[in-house]
Amino acid sequence: MCEHQAVSEWVVLLHVAVAFWFVAGLLGRNITMAKARTATDIGTLEELVDLSGRFERLMVIPGSFAVLVAGLLAAWAQGQPLAGADDWWLLTSLILFVAVGVLVPTVFLPHGKIFGSALEDAKQRGEVTP
């Protein structure tokens, strides 16, 4: 095995490991928020939302960018073109990444602000609100 091939395999392994980290963060965040939706105690709700935020800040956000960077490095290490005659998966994944990135400021952040306001209102009332 040549040295370039060994480096390429390590970069691909890094990409896969980072993808597992990212998906674990998504699962942790989504499972935590699902549990928060059924919470009847404001203290429990607050803790679950806080835990969900930690998954978001420590795994999901950095993981999404790390998967992108590691994936591009893996493609480069393997000599994959951005777009080929029969192989458009890399360009397609980049387009999807940008499309989801556009949703962040246009959909996710505004919904998060609405949720944050509703949570603050619920905390002031001392009870879980719809």
Buried (B, 14 or more C-beta within 10 A) or exposed (E): EEEEEEEBBEBBEBBBEBBEBBBBBBEBBEBBBEBBEEBEEBEBBBBBBEBBBBBBEEBBBBBBEBBBEBBBBBBEBEEBEEEEEEEEEBEEBBEEBEEEEEEEEEEEEEEEEEEEEEBEEBBEEEEBEE
